[in-house]
Amino acid sequence: TEELKEYFSQFGSVQRCQLPFDKDTGFHRRYCWIKFSTQDDVRNVFQKDSHILEGAKLSLKQQSYRRHSQRKNQSE
């Protein structure tokens, strides 16, 4: 997790980095979530063609941002 946070901090302010692990194997599940402070930080990440961390090429996807109030209204 620290390596991911350190890597992505070069593009902007990382608010949160979550790397889920499998309880049975102890290995990470090969995906994570990175939350940046601003949309500009997110754009900075996607301006770079490829991302390689510890010899592995990372595949990035942007999750659409929804406010808490929007999620609440959709569940009603």
Rosetta blueprint (number, residue, H / E / L):
1 T L
2 E H
3 E H
4 L H
5 K H
6 E H
7 Y H
8 F H
9 S L
10 Q L
11 F L
12 G L
13 S L
14 V E
15 Q E
16 R E
17 C E
18 Q E
19 L L
20 P L
21 F E
22 D L
23 K L
24 D L
25 T L
26 G L
27 F L
28 H E
29 R L
30 R L
31 Y L
32 C L
33 W E
34 I E
35 K E
36 F E
37 S L
38 T L
39 Q H
40 D H
41 D H
42 V H
43 R H
44 N H
45 V H
46 F H
47 Q H
48 K L
49 D L
50 S L
51 H E
52 I E
53 L E
54 E L
55 G L
56 A E
57 K E
58 L E
59 S L
60 L L
61 K L
62 Q L
63 Q L
64 S L
65 Y L
66 R L
67 R L
68 H H
69 S H
70 Q H
71 R H
72 K H
73 N H
74 Q H
75 S L
76 E L
